[in-house]
Amino acid sequence: MAYYEAHPERSYDAHFAEWAADALLEHAASEGHFCQSYREMQARMAQAGRSHFPSIHPKQDRIAEWAMEGECPEVLRELLPRIKARKPLKRAVRARIKVWEGWLAACI
């Protein structure tokens, strides 16, 4: 992660930074402090030249799940439009979108 922060010009392989960020967020989610860790990771990824974090589709889905589990509706509200805009959208993801939307509606 630190390498990509120091060398944002290395954009051709910066997707590895997303994989590293995902691993760090998985740990944060398992420790019960996902919300703050996600915002910190967003800032770090922006410094590393990845302002559209998360951009890898399966990572978006995992982060959406962690947002729901960690009770971070603001993160899920931010991710959901990006997930819904993907084409084609797999049936399993469409089903998860309904769950996420239902959870968000209950958060209001």
N, C-alpha and C positions, 0 to 999 in steps of 0.2 A: 504494500500500500504506500509506504513512504517513498519508494522509488518513483511511483507514478506522480506523486505530489511534487517531487523534485524535478521530474522530467515530463511535463504535460505534452511536450512535442512528440512523444512516442505514442501517438494516437493509434497507430496501426495495430498495436497489441495491447492497448489499454483495456480491452474487454477482460483481461486477466485481473485487472483491479476490481471489476465487478464481482468476479468469483471470490476474490479475497474479502471484499466487503460483505458478500453474502455469508461467508463463513463466520466473520466477526459478528454479524447481526444474528446469526443462528445461535451463537453462544450467548449474546445479550438477551435474546428471547428466552432461552432456557434458564437464564438467571433472573428473569422477571423485570428487566429494565430495557425493554425494546424501544419505547417511545423516544426517550432522550438519546439513546444510541443511534437510532435511525436519523434523527436530525443532525447529530454530530457527523455521521457517516455521509449524509448528503453534502454537508459543507466540505468535508475532506475530498469527496469525489469531484465536487465543483473545482476545487483547487487543483485536482489532478487532470482537469480538462474534460470531465465527464458530467457536465451540467444536467444531462437528461437521465441521471441515475434514478431508478434502474431502467435500463433499456433492453436488457435480455429478457425475453418473454417469460420463460419459466421462473426467473428470479422475481419478476413482478408478481407472479402468482404466489410464490412462497412468502414474499414480503407482505402481500395482502392478507394471507393467512395469519402471519405473525402480528399484523396490525389488529386484526380482529381478536386474536387470542390475548394480546397485550392491552386490549381496550384502548386503542388509539384511533378513534374514528377520523380524526383529521388526516392521518396518513392514508387511510383507506379511501377517503373522499378525494384525495389528491391522485391516487393511483387508478381508481376505477374508470375514469374517462379514458385514460391511456390504454387500459386493458380492453375496454369495450370497443375501442377504435381499431383494434387489430383485425386484419382480414386475411384469411378466413379465421373464424373463431371456432375452436373445437367445442364439441357438444359438452364435454366435461367442464370446460371453462365457462360456458354459458350457464350451466347449472350452478357453478360456484358464484357467478355474478348475482344470481337470484338470492343466494344465501347472504352474500355480502350486502346487497341492497336492503334485504330484510333486516339485517343487523343494524345497518346505518339508520334505517327508519325508526327502529326501536331506541336508538341513542338520542333522538331529538327531544 
